[in-house]
């Protein structure tokens, strides 16, 4: 998670919006609990507001490499 946090900080510094949203959501999935769920929910709202319909397809494209089964289990 340390590397993901560092990547998120770097993306925020250069204003890579969709990458920032994607990295923040993946971090939320890894954190789990109330904090993680709040991050995931906020990111999902942002993505939907931008007009994307398939959240999982969006995140697989912008932040690949996370197994959906494991990520989902961490946010429950």
C-alpha positions as CSV (number, residue, x, y, z in Angstrom):
1,X,0.0,0.0,0.0
2,X,3.0,2.3,0.5
3,X,3.8,2.3,-3.2
4,X,0.2,2.9,-4.1
5,X,0.0,5.8,-1.8
6,X,3.2,7.3,-3.3
7,X,1.8,6.8,-6.8
8,X,-1.4,8.5,-5.8
9,X,0.5,11.5,-4.4
10,X,2.5,11.7,-7.6
11,X,-0.6,11.6,-9.8
12,X,-2.3,14.3,-7.7
13,X,0.8,16.5,-8.2
14,X,0.5,16.4,-12.0
15,X,-3.3,16.4,-12.1
16,X,-3.9,13.1,-13.8
17,X,-7.6,13.1,-12.8
18,X,-8.7,9.7,-14.0
19,X,-5.6,8.0,-12.8
20,X,-6.0,9.7,-9.4
21,X,-9.6,8.5,-9.1
22,X,-8.5,5.0,-10.1
23,X,-5.6,4.8,-7.7
24,X,-7.6,6.2,-4.9
25,X,-10.3,3.6,-5.4
26,X,-7.8,0.8,-5.5
27,X,-6.3,2.1,-2.3
28,X,-9.8,2.1,-0.7
29,X,-10.3,-1.5,-1.8
30,X,-7.1,-2.5,-0.1
31,X,-7.8,-0.5,3.1
32,X,-11.2,-1.9,3.5
33,X,-13.4,-0.9,6.5
34,X,-15.3,2.3,6.7
35,X,-12.4,4.4,5.4
36,X,-11.9,2.2,2.4
37,X,-15.6,2.0,1.6
38,X,-15.9,5.8,1.7
39,X,-13.0,6.1,-0.7
40,X,-14.5,3.5,-3.1
41,X,-18.0,5.1,-3.0
42,X,-16.6,8.6,-3.6
43,X,-14.6,7.4,-6.6
44,X,-17.5,5.5,-8.0
45,X,-19.7,8.6,-7.8
46,X,-17.0,10.6,-9.7
47,X,-16.6,8.1,-12.4
48,X,-20.4,7.8,-12.9
49,X,-20.7,11.6,-13.0
50,X,-18.1,11.6,-15.9
51,X,-20.5,9.3,-17.8
52,X,-18.8,6.0,-17.5
53,X,-21.3,3.1,-17.2
54,X,-19.2,0.1,-16.4
55,X,-17.2,0.8,-13.2
56,X,-15.2,-2.4,-13.3
57,X,-14.3,-1.9,-17.0
58,X,-13.2,1.6,-16.2
59,X,-11.0,0.6,-13.3
60,X,-9.6,-2.4,-15.2
61,X,-8.5,0.0,-17.9
62,X,-7.2,2.9,-15.7
63,X,-5.7,0.8,-12.8
64,X,-5.2,-2.8,-14.0
65,X,-3.6,-5.5,-11.9
66,X,-6.1,-5.9,-9.1
67,X,-8.0,-9.2,-8.8
68,X,-11.7,-8.2,-8.6
69,X,-12.6,-11.0,-6.3
70,X,-10.0,-10.0,-3.7
71,X,-10.6,-6.3,-4.1
72,X,-14.4,-6.7,-3.5
73,X,-13.9,-8.9,-0.5
74,X,-11.7,-6.2,1.1
75,X,-14.5,-3.6,0.9
76,X,-17.3,-5.6,2.4
